Amino acid sequence: MGILSPNLDQPWAHTNKHGDTLPLDDDAPPASVQSGKERFAVDAEESYVTWMDFSFYVSITRDNGLRLYDIRYKGRRIMYELGLDEAIAHYAGIDPVQSGTCYFDSMNGFGPTMISLVKGYDCPAYSHYLNVTQTTGETTYTQKDGLCMFEIDKGFPIQRHSWAGHTTVTKNIAFNIRAIYTIGNYDYMTTYQFHLDGSIEIDVRASGYISSAFYAENEDYGFKIHDSLSGSLHDHFITFKADFDILGEKNSLQKVAIEPTVEKYKWSEGETRNTMKAVKSFIKTEDDGKINWSPNGGAMYAVVNKDEKNPYGENPGYRIVPASGVAYLTVQNSSITGNAAHHTTHHLYVTRQKDNETYAAGAYNSLTPEDPQVDFDKYFNGESLDQEDIVVWFNLGMHHMPHTGDLPNTVFSTAHSSMLIEPMNYLLGDPSQASSQQVLIKTTDGKPEITRYGAKEATCPVNLAQLNPHLSDYSNSVSVLKYPFDGSKPDRA
C-alpha cells in the first residue's frame, strides 16, 4: 500500500458552499406558500393539536424528545402513545476506536438537542413554530422554534381515476409535525405525517458529518473516500414505541402471509393451478413477538380488535408496513452492546403493555451494557398477546457504508427510513373521498365540464414575503456536544 499521508484540514471537509454554481440556480426556486389561514388548530397551553379528523397531544421529554399522546381519528383513539425511544449507531473497523464504538443517543438526551429550526429550510417558512422548554442539569431554558407544524401538497394526488370521458382526482394534502435533533456528529430529522386516508407515516432522515478512520488496512470496513480516509461502516437504528388502542385497549396482532400455492378448483376440471393465497394467523404470545419483515414483502402485520367486526365480518385494525428502507443490527451478539441493545436485533416487536416497561432502552444503558438499566429481552416472558393491551416497537434505520458523496455531510435524500401505519378494514371506504380538494372532469363532444366540491380557490395577491423569513432573529445558542469539535473552526467537519 505504501506510506499514507495524514488527513489534513482542507476545503473538502468544510460545510460552506464551494464548487461551480449550478445552471439557473441563482433564480428563485419553486416554493410552497400558505395561500390562506392555517387549516389546523394548536392549543399551545394544552399542547393539543387538531387537523381534519385527527387530534393528539404533544409532549417533549429530556431523554426521548418529541412524543405524541392520545392520537385519535374521527374521535376514536387509535394510539395512546407514539414516540422515539432510542437511536443507536454501531460501528466497525480495523482499529480499536471504530471497532469499539456504539453511540446510544438517549444518553445525551433528545430533548436538549432539539435545535432551533431554520425557517424556509428545515420546514416551510409558513409553518406554525413552537418554542420548546427543556432542562439541562439544574437549568431550565427555552429553545426558540424547536418544533414546526405545517400542511403541504405532496406533489402527487392521493387518488385518481380516468374512464371514458371522465377523470376524477384528489389533492394529496398532508399534515406534518417535525423536530430535528443534533446529537454529536449527526442531525436526525423526525417527522410525523398525517394523511387524508387515515394513515400516519413516521419518517426519519439523517445528515451530518461521518465518523471516519485512517484508511490503512481498513478495506473490509469502508471505501477509501479521500487521500488517506476511510468511511467507517456502521448501522443506524431509531427505535419507536407505538401503544395501540384500536376500538379499546384489548387488541391482537394479526399476520397475513402471502404464499405461493398449487390448487385445484371446481372449475379447473382437475388441473392444478400455480397461484398464491393469503394465510391468516395471530401472534399468540410474546414468545413469537420478535419479528423480521418477510422477504419480498410476503407478510403483513396489523393490530386488530378481535372482539369487533365491521359490517362485512372482518376485524378492524391498523396495518404496520415499511414505507422505505428499514434495517436491524447486522452484528450478532455484539461485543460492545452486551445486553443493552436487544431492541435492535429485529425489525418489529410486540409485547404486553406494562407500566414498568416504559421504553425499549434506558438513557444509561451504555454505561453497564452487561447489566443495563433496561434489558429489552426481559420484556418477553411468554405472556399472552390475545386480546390484551399490546405495544408495538419498531426499528427504522439503515446500513451506512460512507462513500465520497458523504463528504462533507451525509444527505437527507438517501439516509432515510420510514414506517406507515394505515387503516385496515377499519373504515367503510376511502375517507379522502370526503375532501373538498378534488375535481371531476367530464368531456362531452370535446368540451370539458368541470365539477368542484366547494374548495375555495387561492386568491391574489399571495403574500410572498413568507418565502423570505427574517433569519436575523435565528437563535441556536444552546451548546451541542460534538465528537470531536474545534470551536475555532465551526464550519469544519
C-alpha positions as CSV (number, residue, x, y, z in Angstrom):
1,M,0.0,0.0,0.0
2,G,2.9,2.3,0.7
3,I,3.1,5.2,3.1
4,L,-0.2,7.1,3.6
5,S,-0.1,10.8,4.2
6,P,-2.1,12.4,7.1
7,N,-5.6,13.7,6.6
8,L,-5.4,17.5,6.7
9,D,-7.9,20.2,7.3
10,Q,-8.9,21.3,3.7
11,P,-12.0,22.6,1.9
12,W,-13.3,19.1,1.2
13,A,-14.1,18.8,4.9
14,H,-15.8,22.2,5.2
15,T,-19.6,22.7,5.1
16,N,-19.6,26.1,3.5
17,K,-20.5,26.5,-0.2
18,H,-17.9,25.5,-2.8
19,G,-18.0,24.3,-6.4
20,D,-19.2,25.9,-9.6
21,T,-22.7,27.5,-9.4
22,L,-25.4,25.2,-11.0
23,P,-27.2,26.4,-14.1
24,L,-30.0,28.9,-13.3
25,D,-29.5,28.1,-9.6
26,D,-29.4,31.8,-8.7
27,D,-33.0,32.2,-9.7
28,A,-35.7,31.8,-7.1
29,P,-36.8,28.1,-6.9
30,P,-40.3,26.8,-6.7
31,A,-41.7,27.1,-3.1
32,S,-44.7,26.2,-1.1
33,V,-46.8,29.0,0.3
34,Q,-49.7,29.3,2.7
35,S,-52.4,30.8,0.5
36,G,-54.9,31.5,3.3
37,K,-55.2,30.8,7.0
38,E,-54.0,27.7,8.8
39,R,-56.3,24.7,8.4
40,F,-55.3,23.2,11.7
41,A,-55.6,24.3,15.3
42,V,-52.9,24.4,18.0
43,D,-53.7,24.9,21.7
44,A,-50.2,25.9,22.9
45,E,-51.2,25.9,26.6
46,E,-52.6,22.4,26.4
47,S,-50.2,21.1,23.8
48,Y,-53.2,19.9,21.8
49,V,-53.4,19.7,18.0
50,T,-56.2,19.0,15.6
51,W,-56.1,18.6,11.8
52,M,-59.1,17.3,9.8
53,D,-60.2,14.1,11.5
54,F,-57.0,13.7,13.6
55,S,-56.2,15.0,17.1
56,F,-53.4,14.4,19.5
57,Y,-51.3,15.9,22.4
58,V,-47.6,16.9,22.0
59,S,-45.0,16.2,24.7
60,I,-41.3,16.8,24.9
61,T,-39.1,14.7,27.2
62,R,-35.5,15.0,28.1
63,D,-34.5,11.5,27.1
64,N,-36.7,10.9,24.1
65,G,-37.7,14.3,22.6
66,L,-41.0,14.6,20.7
67,R,-43.8,12.2,21.6
68,L,-47.4,12.1,20.7
69,Y,-50.2,11.0,23.0
70,D,-53.9,10.1,22.7
71,I,-53.9,10.0,18.9
72,R,-57.5,10.0,17.7
73,Y,-59.0,9.6,14.3
74,K,-62.7,10.5,13.8
75,G,-63.0,10.9,17.6
76,R,-61.8,7.4,18.4
77,R,-58.4,6.7,19.9
78,I,-56.1,4.6,17.7
79,M,-52.9,5.1,19.8
80,Y,-52.2,6.0,23.4
81,E,-48.6,6.8,22.7
82,L,-46.2,7.2,19.7
83,G,-42.6,8.3,20.1
84,L,-38.9,7.7,19.6
85,D,-37.2,5.6,22.2
86,E,-33.6,5.4,21.2
87,A,-31.1,6.0,18.3
88,I,-28.0,3.8,18.1
89,A,-25.1,3.9,15.7
90,H,-22.9,0.8,15.8
91,Y,-19.6,1.0,14.1
92,A,-17.0,-1.5,12.8
93,G,-13.3,-1.1,11.8
94,I,-9.8,-2.5,11.9
95,D,-8.7,0.0,14.6
96,P,-9.8,-0.3,18.3
97,V,-11.7,3.1,18.2
98,Q,-14.1,2.2,15.4
99,S,-14.3,-1.4,16.5
100,G,-15.3,-0.3,19.9
101,T,-17.8,2.5,19.1
102,C,-21.5,2.4,19.5
103,Y,-23.4,5.5,20.3
104,F,-26.6,5.4,22.5
105,D,-28.0,8.8,21.8
106,S,-30.6,8.9,24.5
107,M,-27.7,9.3,27.0
108,N,-27.1,12.8,25.7
109,G,-30.9,13.3,25.6
110,F,-33.0,14.1,22.5
111,G,-34.9,16.9,24.2
112,P,-31.9,19.1,25.0
113,T,-30.6,18.6,21.4
114,M,-33.7,19.9,19.7
115,I,-32.2,22.8,17.8
116,S,-33.9,25.9,16.5
117,L,-35.4,25.2,13.1
118,V,-34.3,27.4,10.2
119,K,-37.5,28.8,8.6
120,G,-37.8,28.1,4.9
121,Y,-35.1,25.4,5.1
122,D,-35.8,22.9,7.8
123,C,-39.6,23.5,7.4
124,P,-41.7,25.6,5.0
125,A,-41.4,29.3,6.1
126,Y,-45.1,29.5,6.6
127,S,-45.1,26.7,9.2
128,H,-46.5,27.1,12.7
129,Y,-43.5,27.2,15.0
130,L,-43.4,26.4,18.7
131,N,-40.8,27.1,21.3
132,V,-39.5,24.1,23.3
133,T,-38.8,24.3,27.1
134,Q,-36.1,22.0,28.3
135,T,-33.8,21.3,31.3
136,T,-30.1,20.6,31.3
137,G,-28.7,19.8,34.7
138,E,-30.4,22.1,37.1
139,T,-31.1,24.8,34.4
140,T,-34.4,25.4,32.5
141,Y,-34.2,27.1,29.1
142,T,-36.4,27.7,26.1
143,Q,-35.2,26.8,22.6
144,K,-36.9,29.1,20.1
145,D,-38.7,27.5,17.2
146,G,-37.8,24.0,18.2
147,L,-40.9,22.4,16.7
148,C,-42.8,23.0,13.4
149,M,-46.2,22.0,12.1
150,F,-47.4,22.5,8.6
151,E,-49.7,21.3,5.8
152,I,-48.1,20.6,2.4
153,D,-49.2,19.4,-1.0
154,K,-47.2,16.2,-1.6
155,G,-46.9,16.9,-5.3
156,F,-49.0,13.8,-6.4
157,P,-52.7,13.1,-5.9
158,I,-53.9,10.8,-3.2
159,Q,-56.3,9.2,-5.7
160,R,-57.2,9.5,-9.3
161,H,-59.1,7.5,-12.0
162,S,-60.0,8.0,-15.6
163,W,-62.5,6.3,-17.8
164,A,-64.4,7.1,-20.9
165,G,-64.9,10.9,-20.9
166,H,-64.3,11.1,-17.1
167,T,-61.4,11.9,-14.8
168,T,-61.5,12.3,-11.0
169,V,-58.5,13.3,-9.0
170,T,-58.0,14.5,-5.3
171,K,-55.1,16.6,-4.0
172,N,-52.8,14.8,-1.5
173,I,-52.6,17.3,1.4
174,A,-50.7,16.0,4.5
175,F,-50.1,17.5,7.9
176,N,-46.6,17.3,9.4
177,I,-45.1,17.8,12.8
178,R,-41.3,17.9,12.8
179,A,-38.3,18.1,15.1
180,I,-34.5,18.0,14.4
181,Y,-32.0,16.6,16.9
182,T,-28.3,17.4,16.6
183,I,-26.5,14.7,18.6
184,G,-22.8,14.5,18.2
185,N,-21.9,14.2,14.5
186,Y,-25.5,13.5,13.2
187,D,-28.6,15.6,12.7
188,Y,-31.8,13.4,12.9
189,M,-34.9,14.9,11.3
190,T,-38.1,13.2,12.7
191,T,-41.4,13.9,11.0
192,Y,-44.9,12.5,11.9
193,Q,-47.0,12.9,8.8
194,F,-50.8,12.5,8.9
195,H,-52.8,11.7,5.7
196,L,-56.3,12.1,4.5
197,D,-56.8,8.3,4.2
198,G,-56.4,8.0,8.0
199,S,-52.8,6.8,7.8
200,I,-49.7,8.1,9.8
201,E,-46.2,8.0,8.5
202,I,-43.2,8.0,10.8
203,D,-40.2,9.3,8.9
204,V,-36.5,9.7,10.0
205,R,-33.7,11.2,7.9
206,A,-30.0,11.6,8.9
207,S,-27.4,14.2,7.9
208,G,-24.2,15.5,9.5
209,Y,-20.6,14.5,9.2
210,I,-19.4,10.9,9.3
211,S,-17.2,9.3,11.9
212,S,-14.3,8.1,9.8
213,A,-11.0,6.2,10.1
214,F,-7.5,6.1,8.7
215,Y,-7.5,4.0,5.6
216,A,-4.6,1.8,6.4
217,E,-5.8,-1.9,6.3
218,N,-9.4,-0.8,6.6
219,E,-10.6,-2.2,3.2
220,D,-13.0,-4.6,4.7
221,Y,-14.8,-1.8,6.7
222,G,-15.1,1.0,4.3
223,F,-14.4,2.7,1.0
224,K,-11.4,4.9,0.5
225,I,-13.1,8.3,0.2
226,H,-10.1,10.7,0.3
227,D,-6.3,10.6,0.2
228,S,-5.9,8.6,3.5
229,L,-9.5,8.5,4.7
230,S,-11.9,5.6,5.1
231,G,-15.6,5.9,5.7
232,S,-16.4,3.7,8.7
233,L,-19.1,1.0,8.1
234,H,-21.9,1.4,10.6
235,D,-25.6,0.7,11.2
236,H,-28.2,3.2,12.3
237,F,-31.3,2.2,14.3
238,I,-34.0,4.5,15.5
239,T,-36.5,2.6,17.7
240,F,-40.1,3.8,18.1
241,K,-42.8,2.8,20.5
242,A,-46.5,2.6,19.4
243,D,-49.1,1.8,22.1
244,F,-52.2,0.9,20.0
245,D,-55.8,1.1,21.3
246,I,-58.0,0.0,18.4
247,L,-61.6,0.4,19.5
248,G,-60.5,-0.2,23.1
249,E,-57.4,-1.4,24.9
250,K,-57.8,-5.1,24.1
251,N,-56.1,-5.9,20.8
252,S,-54.3,-8.6,18.9
253,L,-51.5,-8.7,16.3
254,Q,-52.7,-10.4,13.0
255,K,-50.4,-11.8,10.5
256,V,-51.4,-12.3,6.9
257,A,-48.8,-14.2,4.9
258,I,-49.0,-14.1,1.1
259,E,-47.7,-17.6,0.0
260,P,-47.3,-19.4,-3.3
261,T,-49.6,-22.4,-3.6
262,V,-50.8,-25.1,-6.0
263,E,-54.5,-25.5,-6.0
264,K,-57.3,-27.4,-7.8
265,Y,-60.7,-25.6,-8.2
266,K,-64.1,-26.9,-9.0
267,W,-63.9,-25.1,-12.3
268,S,-60.4,-26.2,-13.3
269,E,-61.5,-29.6,-14.4
270,G,-58.9,-31.5,-12.3
271,E,-56.0,-29.4,-13.5
272,T,-53.7,-27.8,-10.9
273,R,-53.2,-24.0,-10.9
274,N,-50.0,-22.3,-9.7
275,T,-51.2,-19.3,-7.8
276,M,-51.0,-17.6,-4.4
277,K,-53.2,-17.3,-1.3
278,A,-53.4,-15.4,2.0
279,V,-52.7,-17.4,5.2
280,K,-54.2,-15.6,8.2
281,S,-53.0,-16.2,11.8
282,F,-52.3,-14.3,15.0
283,I,-49.2,-13.8,17.1
284,K,-50.4,-15.5,20.3
285,T,-47.7,-14.9,22.9
286,E,-44.6,-12.9,23.5
287,D,-42.5,-16.0,22.6
288,D,-43.3,-15.1,19.0
289,G,-43.2,-11.4,19.5
290,K,-39.8,-10.7,17.8
291,I,-40.5,-10.3,14.1
292,N,-38.5,-9.6,10.9
293,W,-40.1,-8.4,7.7
294,S,-40.6,-11.3,5.3
295,P,-38.6,-11.5,2.0
296,N,-40.4,-10.0,-0.9
297,G,-42.8,-8.2,1.5
298,G,-44.6,-11.6,1.8
299,A,-46.4,-10.9,5.1
300,M,-48.4,-8.0,6.6
301,Y,-49.0,-7.3,10.3
302,A,-51.9,-5.4,11.7
303,V,-53.1,-4.5,15.2
304,V,-56.8,-5.5,15.2
305,N,-59.6,-5.8,17.7
306,K,-60.9,-9.5,17.5
307,D,-63.9,-8.6,19.7
308,E,-65.2,-6.2,17.0
309,K,-66.4,-6.8,13.5
310,N,-67.0,-4.4,10.6
311,P,-70.3,-4.9,8.6
312,Y,-68.5,-7.4,6.4
313,G,-67.3,-9.6,9.3
314,E,-63.6,-8.5,9.3
315,N,-61.7,-7.4,12.4
316,P,-60.9,-3.6,12.2
317,G,-57.4,-2.6,12.7
318,Y,-54.3,-0.6,11.6
319,R,-51.6,-2.2,9.5
320,I,-47.9,-1.6,10.0
321,V,-45.8,-1.5,6.8
322,P,-42.4,-0.2,5.9
323,A,-42.7,2.8,3.7
324,S,-38.9,3.0,2.8
325,G,-35.8,1.1,3.7
326,V,-35.7,-0.4,7.2
327,A,-33.0,-2.5,8.9
328,Y,-31.9,-4.3,12.1
329,L,-28.4,-4.7,13.6
330,T,-26.1,-6.7,11.4
331,V,-23.7,-7.6,14.3
332,Q,-24.8,-10.7,16.2
333,N,-24.1,-10.8,20.0
334,S,-22.3,-7.5,19.8
335,S,-19.1,-7.3,21.8
336,I,-19.9,-3.7,22.6
337,T,-23.5,-3.6,23.5
338,G,-23.9,-6.8,25.5
339,N,-27.5,-6.8,26.9
340,A,-28.0,-3.1,26.3
341,A,-29.3,-3.1,22.7
342,H,-31.6,-6.2,22.4
343,H,-34.2,-3.8,20.8
344,T,-32.1,-3.7,17.6
345,T,-32.0,-7.4,16.8
346,H,-35.3,-7.5,14.8
347,H,-37.4,-5.2,12.7
348,L,-40.6,-5.4,14.8
349,Y,-41.6,-6.4,18.3
350,V,-44.9,-6.8,20.2
351,T,-45.3,-7.1,23.9
352,R,-48.0,-6.9,26.5
353,Q,-48.3,-3.4,27.9
354,K,-46.9,-2.8,31.4
355,D,-46.4,0.4,33.2
356,N,-42.9,-0.6,34.2
357,E,-41.9,-1.4,30.7
358,T,-41.9,2.2,29.5
359,Y,-39.1,2.4,27.0
360,A,-37.1,0.0,24.8
361,A,-33.8,1.2,26.3
362,G,-32.6,3.4,29.2
363,A,-30.5,6.5,29.0
364,Y,-27.7,4.9,30.9
365,N,-27.7,1.5,29.1
366,S,-24.3,2.1,27.6
367,L,-22.6,2.6,30.9
368,T,-23.3,-1.0,32.1
369,P,-24.0,-3.0,29.0
370,E,-23.9,-6.4,30.6
371,D,-26.4,-5.3,33.2
372,P,-28.2,-2.4,31.6
373,Q,-30.8,0.0,33.1
374,V,-33.3,-1.5,30.6
375,D,-32.8,-5.1,29.3
376,F,-35.4,-5.3,26.5
377,D,-35.2,-9.0,26.3
378,K,-36.8,-9.3,29.8
379,Y,-40.0,-7.8,28.3
380,F,-40.5,-11.2,26.5
381,N,-41.7,-13.8,29.1
382,G,-44.3,-15.7,27.2
383,E,-47.3,-13.7,28.2
384,S,-50.5,-13.9,26.1
385,L,-51.0,-11.3,23.3
386,D,-54.5,-12.5,22.5
387,Q,-56.9,-9.5,23.1
388,E,-54.6,-7.8,25.5
389,D,-53.3,-4.2,25.8
390,I,-50.3,-4.6,23.4
391,V,-47.4,-2.4,22.4
392,V,-45.6,-2.5,19.1
393,W,-41.9,-1.5,18.9
394,F,-40.3,-1.0,15.5
395,N,-36.9,0.0,14.1
396,L,-36.2,2.5,11.4
397,G,-32.7,2.7,10.1
398,M,-30.1,1.9,7.5
399,H,-26.8,0.2,6.9
400,H,-24.4,3.0,6.1
401,M,-21.1,2.5,4.2
402,P,-20.0,6.1,3.5
403,H,-18.8,6.9,0.1
404,T,-17.3,10.1,-1.5
405,G,-20.7,11.7,-1.7
406,D,-20.9,11.7,2.1
407,L,-18.2,14.4,2.2
408,P,-18.5,16.8,3.9
409,N,-22.1,15.7,5.0
410,T,-24.3,12.8,4.6
411,V,-27.5,13.9,2.8
412,F,-31.1,13.5,3.9
413,S,-32.3,12.3,0.5
414,T,-30.5,8.9,0.9
415,A,-30.1,8.4,4.6
416,H,-33.8,7.9,5.1
417,S,-36.2,5.3,6.7
418,S,-39.9,5.4,7.3
419,M,-42.9,3.4,8.5
420,L,-46.6,3.7,7.6
421,I,-49.4,2.9,9.9
422,E,-52.6,2.7,7.9
423,P,-56.3,1.7,8.4
424,M,-57.1,-2.0,7.5
425,N,-60.8,-2.9,7.5
426,Y,-61.2,-0.1,10.0
427,L,-63.2,2.2,7.7
428,L,-66.0,1.6,5.2
429,G,-64.3,3.3,2.3
430,D,-61.6,5.8,1.4
431,P,-62.1,8.8,3.7
432,S,-60.2,11.1,1.3
433,Q,-63.3,11.0,-0.8
434,A,-64.8,13.5,1.7
435,S,-62.1,16.1,0.8
436,S,-63.3,19.2,-0.9
437,Q,-59.9,19.3,-2.7
438,Q,-60.9,17.2,-5.6
439,V,-62.3,17.7,-9.1
440,L,-64.4,15.7,-11.6
441,I,-63.9,16.5,-15.3
442,K,-66.4,15.1,-17.8
443,T,-65.7,15.5,-21.5
444,T,-68.6,15.7,-23.9
445,D,-68.1,16.4,-27.6
446,G,-64.6,17.6,-26.8
447,K,-65.7,20.1,-24.2
448,P,-64.8,19.7,-20.6
449,E,-67.4,20.0,-17.8
450,I,-65.7,20.7,-14.5
451,T,-67.2,19.8,-11.1
452,R,-65.7,21.2,-8.0
453,Y,-66.8,20.5,-4.4
454,G,-66.7,23.7,-2.5
455,A,-63.0,24.2,-2.2
456,K,-62.1,27.9,-2.0
457,E,-59.6,28.9,-4.7
458,A,-56.4,30.7,-3.7
459,T,-56.8,34.4,-4.0
460,C,-54.4,37.0,-5.2
461,P,-52.2,38.5,-4.1
462,V,-50.4,35.9,-2.0
463,N,-48.0,37.4,0.4
464,L,-44.7,36.2,-0.9
465,A,-42.9,37.8,2.0
466,Q,-43.4,34.5,3.7
467,L,-40.8,33.0,1.4
468,N,-38.2,35.3,2.8
469,P,-38.2,34.9,6.6
470,H,-36.0,37.1,8.7
471,L,-33.2,34.8,9.7
472,S,-31.5,37.5,11.6
473,D,-33.5,36.5,14.7
474,Y,-32.4,32.9,14.5
475,S,-31.1,31.6,17.8
476,N,-29.0,28.4,18.3
477,S,-27.1,29.3,21.4
478,V,-27.7,26.0,23.1
479,S,-24.4,24.0,23.3
480,V,-24.4,20.8,21.2
481,L,-21.9,18.1,22.1
482,K,-19.7,17.2,19.1
483,Y,-17.3,14.3,18.6
484,P,-14.8,16.0,18.3
485,F,-15.3,19.7,17.6
486,D,-13.0,22.6,17.2
487,G,-14.9,25.8,18.2
488,S,-12.4,28.0,16.3
489,K,-13.5,26.3,13.0
490,P,-17.2,25.7,13.3
491,D,-17.7,25.0,9.6
492,R,-15.2,22.1,9.7
493,A,-16.4,18.5,9.7
